[in-house]
Amino acid sequence: MWLQPAEFSAAHEAYFEALGRALGLTQNFEQSCKFVFGIWDLGKAREEGKIQTRDERRAYSEKLMGRMLGALVKSRRGDIDITDADKAAFEAAREARNYLAHEAAVVGLFIPPKYARRKLREIMRGSLDTAAIEKERTEMFHAHIRDGVPKFVEAIRAIAEADNIVSGWSYMIQEKDDRLPFVAERYVQSVVAWVLEPLRSAGVIHRERP
């Protein structure tokens, strides 16, 4: 039925904040792929003489930058200059992106029953402890979120790992330096922790899941 934001708790808000951060990570990964693969493909097209004039370069660049993530990942499947491990990482990130974009929000839409686990007989008596009911509803939602956390974290980690790879290539292209900065060493761990921070702060999870 209809979305019920008035029923959302602090835990709901924390989940959606974490999901928003995850989508930000996804966009960073997609933009880096567009830049790196676009540079490579533009250079290859010029070498092969497929584009020569300024207008042709501009039009081809716009076409390359307009590709969606699925097309970007598919374009590298036959690339002999990319290792099988890196290709697998990109495929995993593509699938993770689809999960975050099309399925992950469903976890946060769960609204615990108004009277939690109370039986109809208790409700009819009219002597309900509202504070206890709200506590129980919160615990129900926390348990529901925790059930979805492993897949959520798996998706975040998959994207972070692929993003770390392509960001390294982007750095080397832009900085003309093949020595990656220190941030690359701890990138995956730090970005996963950043995405999950709202859930930890709200007490929904207590530590990063492996």
C-alpha positions in Angstrom: 0.0 0.0 0.0 1.0 3.6 0.5 4.4 4.7 1.9 4.0 5.5 5.6 6.8 8.0 6.6 4.8 9.1 9.6 5.3 5.6 11.0 9.1 5.6 10.5 11.3 5.4 13.6 14.8 6.6 14.1 16.0 3.2 13.0 14.1 3.6 9.7 15.7 6.9 9.1 19.1 5.5 9.9 18.6 2.7 7.4 17.6 5.1 4.6 20.5 7.3 5.4 22.9 4.4 5.1 21.2 3.4 1.8 21.6 7.0 0.6 25.3 6.8 1.3 25.5 3.4 -0.5 23.9 5.0 -3.5 26.5 7.8 -3.3 29.2 5.2 -3.4 27.5 3.6 -6.4 27.4 6.9 -8.3 31.1 7.5 -7.6 31.9 4.1 -9.0 29.8 4.6 -12.1 31.3 8.1 -12.8 34.8 6.7 -12.4 34.0 3.9 -14.8 32.7 6.4 -17.3 35.8 8.5 -17.1 38.4 5.8 -17.2 36.7 3.6 -19.8 35.8 6.6 -21.8 39.4 7.8 -21.9 40.5 4.3 -23.0 37.9 3.9 -25.7 38.3 7.5 -27.0 42.1 6.9 -27.3 41.5 3.6 -29.1 39.0 5.1 -31.6 41.5 7.9 -32.4 44.3 5.4 -32.9 42.1 3.4 -35.3 41.2 6.5 -37.2 37.5 6.2 -36.4 37.3 9.8 -35.2 39.4 12.6 -36.5 37.7 16.0 -36.3 37.0 18.0 -33.2 33.2 17.6 -33.7 33.7 13.8 -34.1 35.7 13.6 -30.9 33.1 15.7 -29.0 30.2 13.6 -30.3 32.0 10.3 -29.5 32.9 11.5 -26.0 29.3 12.4 -25.3 28.3 8.9 -26.4 30.9 7.2 -24.2 29.9 9.3 -21.2 26.2 8.5 -21.7 26.7 4.7 -21.2 25.1 3.1 -18.2 27.0 1.0 -15.7 25.8 -2.3 -17.3 27.1 -1.3 -20.7 30.4 0.0 -19.2 31.0 -3.3 -17.5 30.0 -5.3 -20.6 32.4 -3.3 -22.7 35.4 -4.6 -20.7 34.6 -8.3 -20.8 36.9 -8.9 -23.8 39.6 -6.4 -22.7 42.8 -8.4 -22.5 44.5 -5.6 -20.5 42.1 -6.2 -17.5 42.7 -9.2 -15.3 40.0 -11.8 -14.8 39.9 -10.9 -11.1 39.2 -7.3 -11.9 36.5 -8.2 -14.4 34.9 -10.4 -11.8 35.0 -7.5 -9.3 33.2 -5.2 -11.9 30.6 -7.9 -12.5 30.0 -8.3 -8.8 29.7 -4.5 -8.4 27.2 -4.3 -11.3 25.0 -6.9 -9.6 25.4 -5.1 -6.2 24.4 -1.8 -7.8 21.2 -3.4 -9.2 20.4 -4.8 -5.7 20.9 -1.4 -4.0 18.9 0.4 -6.7 16.0 -2.0 -7.0 15.7 -4.1 -3.9 17.5 -2.7 -0.8 15.0 -0.1 0.1 12.3 -2.7 0.6 14.1 -3.8 3.9 13.5 -0.3 5.3 9.8 -0.2 4.4 8.8 -2.7 7.0 6.4 -1.2 9.6 5.9 -3.4 12.7 2.3 -4.1 13.7 0.7 -1.3 15.7 0.3 -3.5 18.7 3.6 -5.4 18.1 3.0 -9.1 19.1 0.0 -8.5 21.3 -2.9 -10.9 20.8 -6.4 -9.6 19.9 -7.6 -10.7 23.4 -5.1 -8.4 25.1 -6.0 -5.5 22.7 -9.7 -5.9 23.5 -9.0 -5.6 27.2 -7.8 -2.1 26.7 -5.1 -2.2 29.3 -2.0 -2.1 27.2 1.5 -0.8 28.2 2.1 1.6 25.3 5.8 2.1 26.3 6.4 -1.7 26.3 4.6 -2.0 22.9 6.8 0.7 21.3 9.9 -0.9 22.7 8.8 -4.2 21.2 8.0 -2.6 17.9 11.5 -1.1 17.8 13.1 -4.4 18.6 11.1 -6.1 15.8 12.3 -3.5 13.3 15.9 -3.8 14.5 15.7 -7.6 14.1 14.2 -7.2 10.6 17.0 -4.8 9.6 19.7 -7.1 11.0 18.3 -9.9 8.8 18.9 -7.7 5.7 22.3 -6.3 6.8 24.5 -9.2 5.5 23.3 -8.8 1.9 23.5 -5.0 2.3 27.1 -5.1 3.5 28.0 -7.6 0.8 26.7 -5.2 -1.9 28.5 -2.2 -0.4 31.8 -4.1 -0.1 31.5 -5.4 -3.7 31.0 -1.8 -5.0 33.8 -0.4 -2.8 36.3 -3.0 -4.0 35.5 -2.3 -7.7 35.5 1.4 -7.0 38.9 1.1 -5.4 40.2 -0.5 -8.6 38.8 2.0 -11.1 39.6 4.9 -8.8 43.2 3.8 -8.9 43.2 3.9 -12.7 41.6 7.3 -12.6 44.3 8.6 -10.3 47.0 7.3 -12.6 45.4 8.9 -15.6 44.9 12.2 -14.0 48.1 12.4 -11.9 50.4 10.6 -14.3 51.7 8.6 -11.3 51.5 4.8 -10.9 52.2 5.0 -7.2 48.8 4.9 -5.6 48.2 7.1 -2.5 47.7 5.6 1.0 43.9 6.1 0.8 43.8 3.1 -1.6 45.1 0.7 1.0 42.2 1.3 3.4 39.6 2.5 1.0 37.3 -0.5 1.1 37.3 -0.8 4.9 36.8 3.0 5.5 34.0 3.5 3.0 32.0 0.4 4.2 32.3 1.8 7.7 31.2 5.2 6.5 28.1 3.8 4.8 27.1 1.7 7.9 27.8 4.5 10.5 24.1 5.7 10.7 23.0 2.1 11.6 25.7 1.9 14.3 24.8 5.3 15.7 21.2 4.3 15.9 22.1 1.0 17.7 20.7 -1.1 14.9 24.0 -2.8 14.4 27.0 -2.8 16.8 29.9 -3.6 14.5 30.7 -4.1 10.8 29.7 -7.5 9.6 32.5 -9.4 7.8 
